Amino acid sequence: MLRDDDVFRALADGSRRTLLDRLDAAGGQTLRELCAGLGMTRQSVSKHLAVLEEAGLVTSVRRGREKLHYLNAAPVSDIAERWINRYHRRRVDALADLKKALEGTPMSRPEFVYTTYIRTTPEQLWKALTEPAFTRQYWGVTFDTDWRPGSTMTWRVDKNGTELADPEQVVLAAEPYTRLSFTWHTMSEEWAKAFDIDLDYVAKVAHEPRSKATFEIEQQGEHCKLTVVHDGFDADSLVLPSLGDGWPQVIASLKSLLETGRPL
């Protein structure tokens, strides 16, 4: 479980803050890319990254032989949520600025990566990601599918029953309690009306390639490490920037549901 002490300790080191600055400027960097021009040995950079990952400030995903590193907003968001209202605003300006940077970071690789820790079991988390009784509570949608790779998915918006059906909405991977991946819903007028989204925006994004969402589950003691990777975007995607608001809200509500019995 992440602790505030771990986050503050990780941020206290100037070299680690430099690494965060580098990832703020360009997310998805390899160890080799992060070492370039830093004046630190590869071993030192690797150790600093390990501390940042342990504190949850950096998350990483594998791409073949490469390990790509990203800033992760969750720990800073949690600290801000806990402390921001207890002290004078001027005392937390630096923290607020960092939170903004972490949540609004433009990435050199067009994908969104977010990691959080949930006090639950892999089995329960899998149910929460796949079963309508859970998804409608924290997400407001349900999925009509058998969760077999290649099967189609129909998205249903709970508040008004809107159905988003398309043969390209499919399950890509379903490894129970470990990994779930599927293509994203169609950017249609029905979707826009269901969520009160401007139709002009839909017209702009309708021709973007279909993206995909992947959930990776890793048990760590009595907690599960959940990493959400949303990728498949063009470099100039208009959809990608909006994920910085949407996914953290969905995952925070999921975490609340599993840990307290109530979604946000």
Beta strands, then each sheet from edge to edge (+ up, - down):
strand 1: 58-63
strand 2: 66-71
strand 3: 112-118
strand 4: 141-144
strand 5: 152-157
strand 6: 163-175
strand 7: 179-183
strand 8: 212-220
strand 9: 223-231
sheet 1: 1+ 2-
sheet 2: 3+ 9- 8+ 7- 6+ 5- 4+
end
